[in-house]
């Protein structure tokens, strides 16, 4: 049996929204404020920052607070490489470890940027163990001046694929 989704929106599930704000920046010799305001360009060797954040996640099956650090690398071409570790504390008190990687691309001439993320979850909570098996990706926007980030996280809907040969009937059955 082949079960395929007719439209891409039928094959994608919205898992949750994430709203975070930056709470601290560790600078390694380059000013975060100067870089994000456009006052300076990234140096040829790139730049490194540790960006602390906290906020909320809200969805049908996952709600709580999130706190973490992005071990950010800013490349010389201006692209931001995200390497995020965070913890979600659900509204019912369970802990979920979260690892995210991806890119943030600043908008030319504007204090905003787009985000594209891959997310991996780890928890031993039976209530949230379903997250451990999810392939999750996210898109979002960052306000570089206010230090506010909004993300929408998605996963694939369950789809069962079988080989075309298993669904063909023998010619004698026709």
N, C-alpha and C positions, 0 to 999 in steps of 0.2 A: 504494500500500500504506500502510495506517495501522498504525503500531506504537505502541500506547498501553500504559502501565503500569496494571495493575488496582488496585494499592494504592500510596499515596503512598510508603511505605517502599521500594518497588521503583524509584521514580523518583529517589531520593536516595542519594548515595554518601557514606559517612563517609570524609573524607580524612585527617584527623589530629587528635590531641589536643595541646593546648599547655598547659604548666604554667610560669608565670612568677612571679617575685617582684620587688617594687619594690626598686630599689637606690639611689634618690636622688630628692629632690623639690626643685625650684626654686620658691620662693614669691614672689609679687609683692604683698606687703603683707598677706597673710592667712595664718594658720597652718593648714597641712594637718592637723596633729594635732587641733587644736581643731575644725575643720570635720568631719572624718571620725568624731570621737568624739561628735558631737552637741553639743559645748560652745558652738558658735556656728552661726547660720544664714547661708546665703549672703547677701551684701549685695544691695541692689536692682539694682546694676549688674553683678552676677555676679562671678566670680572666675576667675583664670587660674593654672594650675600646669603645670610641665613635669615629667613623671613618667618617670624612667629605669627600665628593667626589663631582666631577662634570664632565660633559662630554656631549656626544651627543647620540641621538637616531635617527635611520634612517630606514625607511621602506616605503612600498608602500602607506600606509594611515596615517603614523605618523612620523613626522620629527621635531626635535627641540633640545633644550638644557635641560639637567637634572642636578639637584643639590639636595643633600640630606645628611643624616647622617645614618650610620649603628650603632645601639646600640648593639654592638657585645659582645657575651659571648663566651669565650673559655673554653671548658670543660677540666677537668683533663686528659681525654683520648686523647686530642689534636683536637677534633672536634670543629669547629667553628659554633655557632648557630647565624644565621643572623636575625636581626630585623630592617628593613630598612624603613625609611620614606623619601620621595623625592617629588619634584615638577618638572614636565615637563613644559617648556614654548615652545609651538609649534612655528614653523617658521612663522605662521600667528598670533601670539600673544595670543593664548588661554592658559589657565592654567589647568593642570591636576594633581590632587593629586595621588600619588602612594604609596602603601604599599607593601612591599615584605617580605616574610619570607622564610627560608630555611637553608641549610647547606653548608659549605665550608669544603672540606676535603683536607688537605695538602698532597702532594705527598711525600712519604718517601725519604729522602736524596736529595730532589730537591727543588728549591725555587719557585715551582708552586703549584697550588691547583685547584681542580674542584669545580664548584658551581652547586647547584640544587635549584631552586627558584619557589615560587608561587607568583603571582602578582595580586593585586586588584587595580583597577582604580576608581577614582571619579572625575566627572566633570559635570558642568551644561551647558557646551558649546554644542549647538545642533549639531555642526559639528563633535564632538568627543564623543557624548553620547553613541555610539555603544560600546565604551570601558567599560562602566559601567556594562554591562551584560556578559562580556567575562570571561571565565575560562582560565587564562593565566599561563603558566609555562615556565621556562627558564633553559637553561644549559649554562655553561660558564667556562672560565679559568681565573685564577688570577696569575699574576707575583708578588710574595710576596716581591721581592727586589725592583723592579721598581715602585710598587704601581699602576699597570695597570690592569684593568679588562675588559674582553670582554664577552658579553652575547648575546645569540640568544633567542628571545622570540617567543612562539608559542601558538596557540589556536586551539580548535577543529573546523573542518569544520562543517557546518550545516548538521545534519543528522536527518532524520525523522524516528522514530521507531513506529510501531504499533504492536499490539498483533498478533500472528500467527492466532488466531481464526478469526480475521476480514478479513483475506485474503483467507480463505478456502471457497471453494464452497460447497454447500450442495450436498450430494450423489445423490440426484435426478437430479441435474443439469449436472451430468457427463454423 
